[in-house]
Amino acid sequence: MQYARKIVARGNVNVNTEDPIVTRGAVEEARNHYAYTLGPAADVPAKVRAGAGVGKI
């Protein structure tokens, strides 16, 4: 079986972005295949800083 490849983005924080956000079409929900919790996009910078650097891997 072959699947169409699509991407979805939700709850993003766009900074200094001049390109318009395009919304069209539909995607299958990831939660139909596995459980996950979508966290706030604003939390990403702190999480990256907390997990980045020497000895963090």
C-alpha positions as a Markdown table, in Angstrom:
| # | Residue | x | y | z |
|---|---|---|---|---|
| 1 | Met | 0.0 | 0.0 | 0.0 |
| 2 | Gln | 1.3 | 3.4 | -0.9 |
| 3 | Tyr | 0.5 | 6.5 | 1.2 |
| 4 | Ala | 0.4 | 10.1 | 0.1 |
| 5 | Arg | 3.0 | 12.1 | 2.0 |
| 6 | Lys | 1.8 | 15.2 | 3.8 |
| 7 | Ile | 2.9 | 17.4 | 6.6 |
| 8 | Val | 1.0 | 19.2 | 9.3 |
| 9 | Ala | 2.0 | 21.9 | 11.7 |
| 10 | Arg | 0.0 | 23.1 | 14.6 |
| 11 | Gly | 0.5 | 25.7 | 17.3 |
| 12 | Asn | 3.7 | 27.0 | 15.9 |
| 13 | Val | 5.4 | 30.3 | 17.0 |
| 14 | Asn | 6.5 | 32.2 | 14.0 |
| 15 | Val | 9.1 | 34.9 | 14.5 |
| 16 | Asn | 10.3 | 37.3 | 11.8 |
| 17 | Thr | 8.4 | 35.3 | 9.2 |
| 18 | Glu | 7.4 | 37.0 | 6.0 |
| 19 | Asp | 6.0 | 34.0 | 4.1 |
| 20 | Pro | 2.3 | 33.4 | 4.5 |
| 21 | Ile | 1.1 | 30.3 | 6.3 |
| 22 | Val | -0.7 | 28.1 | 3.8 |
| 23 | Thr | -3.5 | 25.9 | 5.0 |
| 24 | Arg | -5.2 | 23.5 | 2.6 |
| 25 | Gly | -6.0 | 19.8 | 2.4 |
| 26 | Ala | -6.3 | 17.3 | 5.2 |
| 27 | Val | -4.0 | 14.8 | 6.9 |
| 28 | Glu | -4.7 | 11.7 | 9.0 |
| 29 | Glu | -4.2 | 12.4 | 12.7 |
| 30 | Ala | -1.1 | 10.9 | 14.2 |
| 31 | Arg | -3.0 | 9.9 | 17.3 |
| 32 | Asn | -4.8 | 7.4 | 15.1 |
| 33 | His | -1.5 | 5.4 | 15.1 |
| 34 | Tyr | 0.1 | 6.2 | 18.4 |
| 35 | Ala | -0.5 | 8.1 | 21.6 |
| 36 | Tyr | 1.2 | 11.5 | 22.1 |
| 37 | Thr | 0.6 | 14.8 | 23.8 |
| 38 | Leu | 1.3 | 18.0 | 21.8 |
| 39 | Gly | 3.0 | 20.5 | 24.1 |
| 40 | Pro | 3.0 | 24.2 | 23.7 |
| 41 | Ala | 5.4 | 25.5 | 21.0 |
| 42 | Ala | 6.6 | 28.3 | 23.3 |
| 43 | Asp | 8.2 | 25.6 | 25.5 |
| 44 | Val | 10.5 | 24.3 | 22.8 |
| 45 | Pro | 13.4 | 26.8 | 23.2 |
| 46 | Ala | 13.8 | 26.0 | 26.9 |
| 47 | Lys | 13.5 | 22.2 | 26.3 |
| 48 | Val | 16.2 | 22.4 | 23.6 |
| 49 | Arg | 18.5 | 24.4 | 25.8 |
| 50 | Ala | 18.0 | 22.0 | 28.7 |
| 51 | Gly | 18.8 | 19.0 | 26.5 |
| 52 | Ala | 21.6 | 20.4 | 24.4 |
| 53 | Gly | 25.4 | 20.5 | 25.0 |
| 54 | Val | 28.3 | 18.3 | 26.0 |
| 55 | Gly | 27.3 | 15.2 | 28.0 |
| 56 | Lys | 23.6 | 15.5 | 27.3 |
| 57 | Ile | 23.2 | 12.6 | 24.8 |
